[in-house]
């Protein structure tokens, strides 16, 4: 009985051969370059959002219908918070995901920071009058 499971010959061939193969290992780290054009696109998106937000705030402040004191702040605060969260979440997602272009994420983050500087300059000018 013991001799039934012992084989001294070659491994079986034909329909009994295994068709499963081991997949190739994934590369440990693939360097994805940051392209300047992608950074410019991301910064343009963030700066366009800042321009729209500042324009809405200025329009609300100069409108005859909405002219109580602090209208600019009331309009700008939620817009700036929304831009902040949107830029940080989307920008960090684009930077960290391996299948997305990192340059757009870097541009979103950098463009948002430049937009905040512009927002602060416009706010100081508008509120200082």
C-alpha positions as a Markdown table, in Angstrom:
| # | Residue | x | y | z |
|---|---|---|---|---|
| 1 | Unk | 0.0 | 0.0 | 0.0 |
| 2 | Unk | 2.8 | 2.4 | 0.8 |
| 3 | Unk | 4.3 | 2.1 | -2.8 |
| 4 | Unk | 1.2 | 3.6 | -4.4 |
| 5 | Unk | 2.2 | 7.2 | -3.3 |
| 6 | Unk | 5.9 | 7.0 | -4.0 |
| 7 | Unk | 7.1 | 7.9 | -7.5 |
| 8 | Unk | 10.7 | 7.7 | -8.7 |
| 9 | Unk | 9.8 | 8.9 | -12.2 |
| 10 | Unk | 9.5 | 12.4 | -13.7 |
| 11 | Unk | 6.6 | 14.7 | -12.8 |
| 12 | Unk | 3.3 | 14.0 | -14.6 |
| 13 | Unk | 2.8 | 15.7 | -18.0 |
| 14 | Unk | -0.2 | 16.5 | -20.0 |
| 15 | Unk | -3.6 | 17.4 | -18.5 |
| 16 | Unk | -2.3 | 17.1 | -15.0 |
| 17 | Unk | 0.3 | 19.9 | -15.3 |
| 18 | Unk | -0.4 | 23.0 | -13.4 |
| 19 | Unk | -1.4 | 26.1 | -15.4 |
| 20 | Unk | -1.1 | 28.5 | -12.5 |
| 21 | Unk | 1.9 | 30.8 | -12.6 |
| 22 | Unk | 3.3 | 33.2 | -10.0 |
| 23 | Unk | 2.6 | 36.8 | -10.8 |
| 24 | Unk | 5.6 | 39.1 | -11.2 |
| 25 | Unk | 6.4 | 41.2 | -8.1 |
| 26 | Unk | 5.3 | 44.8 | -8.3 |
| 27 | Unk | 8.1 | 47.4 | -8.4 |
| 28 | Unk | 8.9 | 48.8 | -5.0 |
| 29 | Unk | 8.8 | 52.5 | -6.1 |
| 30 | Unk | 8.1 | 53.9 | -9.5 |
| 31 | Unk | 9.4 | 57.5 | -9.8 |
| 32 | Unk | 6.8 | 59.7 | -11.4 |
| 33 | Unk | 8.2 | 63.0 | -12.6 |
| 34 | Unk | 6.4 | 66.3 | -11.9 |
| 35 | Unk | 5.9 | 68.0 | -15.2 |
| 36 | Unk | 5.9 | 71.9 | -15.2 |
| 37 | Unk | 2.9 | 71.9 | -17.5 |
| 38 | Unk | 0.9 | 69.9 | -15.0 |
| 39 | Unk | 1.9 | 72.2 | -12.2 |
| 40 | Unk | 0.7 | 75.2 | -14.3 |
| 41 | Unk | -2.6 | 73.5 | -14.9 |
| 42 | Unk | -3.2 | 72.8 | -11.2 |
| 43 | Unk | -2.1 | 76.3 | -10.2 |
| 44 | Unk | -4.4 | 77.7 | -12.9 |
| 45 | Unk | -7.4 | 75.7 | -11.5 |
| 46 | Unk | -6.7 | 76.9 | -8.0 |
| 47 | Unk | -6.1 | 80.5 | -9.0 |
| 48 | Unk | -9.3 | 80.5 | -11.1 |
| 49 | Unk | -11.2 | 79.3 | -8.0 |
| 50 | Unk | -9.7 | 82.1 | -5.9 |
| 51 | Unk | -10.6 | 84.7 | -8.6 |
| 52 | Unk | -14.2 | 83.6 | -8.7 |
| 53 | Unk | -14.4 | 83.6 | -4.9 |
| 54 | Unk | -12.9 | 87.1 | -4.6 |
| 55 | Unk | -15.1 | 88.4 | -7.4 |
| 56 | Unk | -18.2 | 87.1 | -5.7 |
| 57 | Unk | -17.2 | 88.7 | -2.5 |
| 58 | Unk | -16.5 | 92.1 | -4.2 |
| 59 | Unk | -19.8 | 91.9 | -6.1 |
| 60 | Unk | -21.7 | 91.2 | -3.0 |
| 61 | Unk | -20.0 | 94.1 | -1.2 |
| 62 | Unk | -20.7 | 96.6 | -4.0 |
| 63 | Unk | -24.2 | 95.4 | -4.7 |
| 64 | Unk | -26.9 | 97.8 | -3.6 |
| 65 | Unk | -29.1 | 94.9 | -2.3 |
| 66 | Unk | -26.5 | 93.4 | 0.0 |
| 67 | Unk | -24.6 | 96.3 | 1.6 |
| 68 | Unk | -24.6 | 95.8 | 5.4 |
| 69 | Unk | -21.2 | 96.0 | 7.0 |
| 70 | Unk | -19.3 | 92.8 | 6.9 |
| 71 | Unk | -20.9 | 91.5 | 3.7 |
| 72 | Unk | -17.5 | 90.9 | 2.2 |
| 73 | Unk | -16.5 | 88.7 | 5.1 |
| 74 | Unk | -19.8 | 86.9 | 5.3 |
| 75 | Unk | -19.5 | 85.9 | 1.6 |
| 76 | Unk | -15.8 | 85.3 | 1.5 |
| 77 | Unk | -15.4 | 83.1 | 4.6 |
| 78 | Unk | -17.4 | 80.1 | 3.4 |
| 79 | Unk | -15.9 | 80.4 | -0.1 |
| 80 | Unk | -12.4 | 80.4 | 1.2 |
| 81 | Unk | -13.0 | 77.5 | 3.6 |
| 82 | Unk | -14.5 | 75.5 | 0.7 |
| 83 | Unk | -11.5 | 76.3 | -1.5 |
| 84 | Unk | -9.1 | 75.4 | 1.3 |
| 85 | Unk | -10.7 | 72.0 | 1.9 |
| 86 | Unk | -11.2 | 71.3 | -1.8 |
| 87 | Unk | -7.6 | 72.2 | -2.8 |
| 88 | Unk | -6.0 | 70.3 | 0.1 |
| 89 | Unk | -8.1 | 67.2 | -0.3 |
| 90 | Unk | -7.9 | 67.0 | -4.1 |
| 91 | Unk | -4.3 | 68.2 | -4.2 |
| 92 | Unk | -3.1 | 65.6 | -1.6 |
| 93 | Unk | -5.1 | 62.9 | -3.4 |
| 94 | Unk | -3.4 | 63.7 | -6.8 |
| 95 | Unk | 0.0 | 63.8 | -5.2 |
| 96 | Unk | -0.4 | 60.5 | -3.3 |
| 97 | Unk | -2.2 | 58.3 | -5.9 |
| 98 | Unk | 0.2 | 56.3 | -8.1 |
| 99 | Unk | -2.0 | 56.5 | -11.2 |
| 100 | Unk | -2.6 | 60.2 | -11.2 |
| 101 | Unk | -0.3 | 63.0 | -12.3 |
| 102 | Unk | 1.5 | 64.5 | -9.3 |
| 103 | Unk | 2.1 | 67.8 | -11.0 |
| 104 | Unk | -1.6 | 68.8 | -10.9 |
| 105 | Unk | -1.7 | 68.1 | -7.1 |
| 106 | Unk | 1.4 | 70.2 | -6.5 |
| 107 | Unk | 0.0 | 72.9 | -8.7 |
| 108 | Unk | -3.3 | 72.9 | -6.8 |
| 109 | Unk | -1.6 | 73.2 | -3.4 |
| 110 | Unk | 0.8 | 75.9 | -4.6 |
| 111 | Unk | -1.9 | 77.8 | -6.5 |
| 112 | Unk | -4.1 | 77.8 | -3.5 |
| 113 | Unk | -1.4 | 79.3 | -1.4 |
| 114 | Unk | -0.8 | 82.0 | -4.0 |
| 115 | Unk | -4.5 | 82.7 | -4.1 |
| 116 | Unk | -4.7 | 83.1 | -0.3 |
| 117 | Unk | -1.9 | 85.7 | -0.5 |
| 118 | Unk | -3.9 | 87.5 | -3.2 |
| 119 | Unk | -7.1 | 87.2 | -1.2 |
| 120 | Unk | -5.4 | 88.7 | 1.9 |
| 121 | Unk | -4.0 | 91.6 | -0.2 |
| 122 | Unk | -7.5 | 92.3 | -1.7 |
| 123 | Unk | -9.1 | 92.0 | 1.7 |
| 124 | Unk | -6.6 | 94.4 | 3.3 |
| 125 | Unk | -7.3 | 96.9 | 0.5 |
| 126 | Unk | -11.1 | 96.5 | 0.6 |
| 127 | Unk | -11.5 | 96.5 | 4.3 |
| 128 | Unk | -8.9 | 99.3 | 4.9 |
| 129 | Unk | -10.8 | 101.9 | 2.9 |
